[in-house]
């Protein structure tokens, strides 16, 4: 005798078993979806936070050490504050800016002596691609660290952090139980490196204030100063001193006569018509002092440097 209730019961049991087999998979899919959503949200938050940190970093870099001069490198396109205890030099090592203790007589036969004298070196890194954190890590691990281990010491420690949106590496080198190098490498818009013996105040000031010129609060003043410097040197080299003098500020003409200007140019006549390089300059308050590098004609000739002030 057929029992319709028994048939229905069997069908229901079969249906329950089938659903029971699928249920763990559905739960797994749900879990996977939740993990994907949570992971995406986490990385999205990280990116948002780093972007926010980048804004704060630029603001802090512009406002920190407000009383100290800012040095801008036209070649590297970055700007940083120079501690009052140091002066800037961009002629001793091509492509690098040296912060030298004020009043110090720099006589160094090697880099160890240079950094033992409390010198801080800053340089741009063409080996690191802008805005590329992976490129920075590759440079540090495949080039910088092996070079340090080969030439200085096997005791090299590296740590990574994020400053704003971009990665930074801090490298500490110890030799015979004593620290001999503190290096800081940063990617961002203009990758750079800061080197000293220890993490000094001057070292920290550079790191805290280093940003691209395009992000500097003084960007417009720097662009204007660069144009004026270049046009002024063009007039000097073309012997158009009267035109240069007439276009100078009232303050300059009150303090300097035309004969004083002409005498100064005549005294530097052997250098004026060379291929003068203007690597950068220092800006403080309403004054910009541009550096002038005169290339050597004779290998035995002493290096010649100069400056030109814009007020």
Helices and strands as residue ranges (DSSP letters): H 4-63, E 70-73, E 78-81, E 86-89, E 96-101, H 111-116, E 120-124, H 133-139, I 140-144, H 145-151, E 155-163, E 166-175, E 178-186, E 192-196, H 201-209, E 211-212, G 213-215, H 219-237, H 241-246, H 250-255, H 258-267, H 269-272, E 280-284, E 287-294, E 304-310
